[in-house]
Amino acid sequence: MSLSEIETRIDDATRKAGRAREDVTLIAVSKVQPDARVEAVLNEGHRVFGENRVQEAQGKWPGFAERFAGVELHLIGALQTNKARAAMELFDVIHTLDRPKLARTIARLAQEMGRCPDLFIQVDIGNEDQKAGIACDALDDFVTECRGLDLPIRGLMCIPPVDDDPSAHFETLAAMADRNGLDGLSMGMSADFEAAIAAGATHVRVGSAIFGARDYD
Ligand SMILES: *Cc1c(COP(=O)(O)O)cnc(C)c1O
């Protein structure tokens, strides 16, 4: 597949859902992809990208950002507290705020740096023991805590359990955002971004469907 095909499918999905195209941001997930593939997508005019590791992004994006104006970078992978400063320096948006300690660290650094990326709270929507994300039943208190820290919380993010029908989880996340007065919904990947758009996604994170399969060797 390609960027233009994904754009067409997003157009169709938003139209079907009766939503405006500009209400959905396509994050092209470039983790692990060779530079040549990323550069091809930049040359097509796309500027919004997602990475899941701070270190990998540090190696790759400052160079691209010098050559291509208007790059917007989203961190979509787990964030260790000791990498928070580096992440805040590099990323425009962090989708993986998922625990009080990290919230307090980001708040302290934001004071120090005088700026803070937009933040999404990652929710462990399937209540999976091993999965990142704040527990569903702890979410509302966590949103309140983050607001008390003056953090710019824009919305919620989830990765549904692989074996489940994602739509029910997307609907649940949308309801959680709604009851917390949050507009942003970061949900939907290559296999299910259309279902996510139907459920109200504002940010879809699409990797392999744009760039091809990731080669981890
Ligand atoms: C890798 C990744 C994606 C993109 O996955 P694809 O299936 O390649 O579209 C989306 N979100 C997160 C959190 C990821 O780690």
The ligand as a Gaussian input file, in Angstrom:
#p B3LYP/6-31G(d) Opt

LIG

0 1
 C        3.984000       0.221000      15.652000
 C        2.805000       0.937000      16.213000
 C        1.759000       1.380000      15.388000
 C        1.690000       1.106000      13.891000
 O        1.436000      -0.242000      13.674000
 P        1.045000      -0.794000      12.209000
 O        0.306000      -2.038000      12.496000
 O        2.331000      -1.002000      11.490000
 O        0.201000       0.232000      11.576000
 C        0.725000       2.083000      15.973000
 N        0.710000       2.358000      17.294000
 C        1.695000       1.947000      18.116000
 C        1.609000       2.274000      19.555000
 C        2.762000       1.224000      17.610000
 O        3.730000       0.823000      18.445000

